[in-house]
């Protein structure tokens, strides 16, 4: 998927397409995680869909829960979802930054001359 060090640097247009592709992958990852949170908060914690979306969004972005949860199952889900959200946030950031760091490293790559 990414070019090797001996291959030519991608054109700006091809690089822009790659960034859009990786942005789409990161967005899909976040949307799936958000869907898991909304479903869990709705069916396990008994929140309305809007309140479930708000809680899941706030946890996923690292801001913390909004509403108070009642019941052991809801609290266990919220705890697991908070841990899961931290991993998703770090992973999505990594996916989003991959093409940028790869291009930077590719730009700085210098072929060593043959000592012969």
Secondary structure, 3 states (H helix, E strand, C coil): CCCCCCCCCCCHHHHHHHHHHHHHHHHHHHHHHHHHHHHHHHHCCCCCHHHHHHHHHHHHCCCCCCCCCCCHHHHHHHHHHHHHHHHHHHHHHHHHHHHHHHHHHHHHCCCCCCCC
